[in-house]
């Protein structure tokens, strides 16, 4: 009996295989453009609280390193640590100085403690603050925070906004 022979396709033994990489190059170019556009060059990351609605601005300036203060309709915070309560868009009477109602005692104490303990950091030496404030709060409430911060030795205050029209 004869044995069946295995099927072998006619392939040239000396031929070379070529790979078409045009579509792969296109894919990598698209990925590179996407990553470059989403890459953040800012050295400061600011994540606002959920209940905080920041005002919009057309400014595209990146923030610099500073002490982060958050002022919502419920609380005043320094780096996610609650400092004082806010009720009806104003601070509670026990948090304010008796003789000067623009002076917030807990904020001054925390900023003063921060200035004494972290004097080696440049942004604290220069007195820089990034203030995240709810857009619905009245200016009088913001003015109290700015006044107290300047009294504590932090006169350089920048308001944080969302990029918008």
C-alpha positions as CSV (number, residue, x, y, z in Angstrom):
1,X,0.0,0.0,0.0
2,X,1.1,3.5,-0.6
3,X,1.2,6.0,2.1
4,X,-0.6,9.3,1.9
5,X,1.7,12.2,1.5
6,X,1.3,15.2,3.7
7,X,0.2,18.4,2.0
8,X,2.9,21.0,1.7
9,X,2.2,24.4,0.3
10,X,4.6,25.7,-2.3
11,X,6.6,28.2,-0.3
12,X,9.9,29.4,-1.6
13,X,12.6,28.6,1.0
14,X,14.6,31.7,0.2
15,X,11.8,34.3,0.3
16,X,11.7,37.1,2.9
17,X,8.6,38.1,4.9
18,X,7.8,41.9,4.8
19,X,5.7,43.6,7.4
20,X,3.5,46.6,6.5
21,X,3.9,48.9,9.5
22,X,2.0,52.0,8.1
23,X,-1.1,51.3,10.2
24,X,0.9,50.6,13.3
25,X,2.8,53.9,12.9
26,X,-0.4,55.8,12.5
27,X,-1.7,54.2,15.7
28,X,1.4,55.2,17.7
29,X,1.2,58.7,16.3
30,X,-2.4,59.1,17.5
31,X,-1.4,57.7,21.0
32,X,1.5,60.1,21.2
33,X,-0.6,63.1,20.3
34,X,-3.3,62.1,22.9
35,X,-0.7,61.6,25.7
36,X,1.0,64.9,24.9
37,X,-2.4,66.8,25.1
38,X,-3.5,65.2,28.3
39,X,-0.1,65.5,30.1
40,X,-0.2,68.1,32.8
41,X,2.9,70.2,33.2
42,X,1.7,71.8,36.4
43,X,3.6,70.8,39.5
44,X,0.5,71.5,41.6
45,X,-2.5,69.3,41.7
46,X,-5.7,70.9,42.9
47,X,-8.8,68.7,43.5
48,X,-11.8,70.7,44.7
49,X,-14.3,69.3,47.2
50,X,-17.5,67.7,45.8
51,X,-19.7,70.5,47.3
52,X,-17.5,73.3,46.0
53,X,-18.5,75.1,42.8
54,X,-15.5,77.1,41.6
55,X,-16.0,80.2,39.4
56,X,-14.9,80.1,35.8
57,X,-12.2,82.1,34.1
58,X,-10.5,82.4,30.8
59,X,-7.0,82.4,32.4
60,X,-4.8,79.5,31.5
61,X,-2.0,80.2,34.0
62,X,-0.8,77.2,36.0
63,X,-0.8,77.5,39.8
64,X,2.4,77.5,41.8
65,X,3.1,75.7,45.0
66,X,1.2,77.3,47.9
67,X,-0.8,76.6,51.0
68,X,-4.2,75.3,49.8
69,X,-7.3,76.8,51.6
70,X,-10.8,75.7,50.6
71,X,-13.9,77.8,51.5
72,X,-17.3,76.2,50.8
73,X,-20.7,77.1,52.0
74,X,-20.2,74.6,54.9
75,X,-16.6,74.8,56.1
76,X,-13.2,76.4,55.9
77,X,-10.3,73.9,55.3
78,X,-6.6,74.0,55.0
79,X,-5.3,71.0,53.0
80,X,-8.5,69.0,53.7
81,X,-8.4,69.7,57.4
82,X,-11.5,71.5,58.7
83,X,-10.6,74.7,60.5
84,X,-13.9,76.6,60.9
85,X,-17.6,76.1,60.2
86,X,-19.6,78.3,57.8
87,X,-23.3,78.8,58.2
88,X,-25.5,81.0,56.1
89,X,-22.5,82.2,54.1
90,X,-20.7,83.5,57.2
91,X,-18.5,82.3,59.9
92,X,-19.9,81.3,63.3
93,X,-19.5,84.1,66.0
94,X,-17.2,81.9,68.2
95,X,-14.7,81.7,65.3
96,X,-14.5,85.5,64.9
97,X,-12.6,88.0,67.1
98,X,-14.8,90.1,69.4
99,X,-13.1,93.4,68.6
100,X,-12.4,92.7,64.9
101,X,-15.2,90.7,63.2
102,X,-13.1,90.3,60.0
103,X,-10.5,88.3,61.9
104,X,-11.0,84.4,61.9
105,X,-9.1,83.1,65.0
106,X,-8.8,79.4,64.0
107,X,-7.5,80.3,60.5
108,X,-4.9,82.7,62.0
109,X,-3.7,80.0,64.5
110,X,-3.3,77.3,61.9
111,X,-1.5,79.6,59.4
112,X,0.8,80.9,62.2
113,X,1.5,77.3,63.3
114,X,2.3,76.4,59.7
115,X,4.6,79.4,59.3
116,X,6.6,78.5,62.4
117,X,6.9,74.8,61.7
118,X,7.6,74.9,58.0
119,X,9.8,77.9,57.5
120,X,12.1,76.0,55.2
121,X,9.6,75.8,52.4
122,X,9.7,78.7,49.9
123,X,6.0,79.1,49.4
124,X,5.5,79.4,53.1
125,X,8.4,81.9,53.5
126,X,6.9,84.0,50.7
127,X,3.3,83.7,52.2
128,X,1.5,82.2,49.2
129,X,-2.0,80.9,49.4
130,X,-4.3,79.2,46.8
131,X,-7.9,79.9,47.8
132,X,-10.6,77.7,46.5
133,X,-13.9,79.5,47.2
134,X,-17.5,78.6,46.2
135,X,-18.8,81.0,43.6
136,X,-22.0,81.6,45.5
137,X,-20.3,83.0,48.7
138,X,-20.5,86.8,49.2
139,X,-17.3,88.9,48.9
140,X,-17.6,89.8,52.6
141,X,-16.9,86.2,53.6
142,X,-13.9,86.0,51.2
143,X,-12.6,89.3,52.5
144,X,-12.5,87.9,56.1
145,X,-10.3,85.0,54.9
146,X,-8.0,87.3,52.9
147,X,-7.7,89.7,55.8
148,X,-6.8,87.0,58.3
149,X,-4.3,85.4,55.9
150,X,-2.5,88.7,55.4
151,X,-2.4,89.3,59.2
152,X,-0.9,85.8,59.6
153,X,1.9,86.7,57.1
154,X,0.4,85.2,53.9
155,X,-0.2,88.3,51.7
156,X,0.1,86.6,48.3
157,X,-3.3,85.1,47.7
158,X,-4.5,83.6,44.4
159,X,-8.1,82.5,43.7
160,X,-8.5,79.1,42.0
161,X,-10.9,79.0,39.1
162,X,-12.1,76.4,36.5
163,X,-11.2,77.0,32.9
164,X,-14.3,78.1,31.1
165,X,-15.7,80.6,28.6
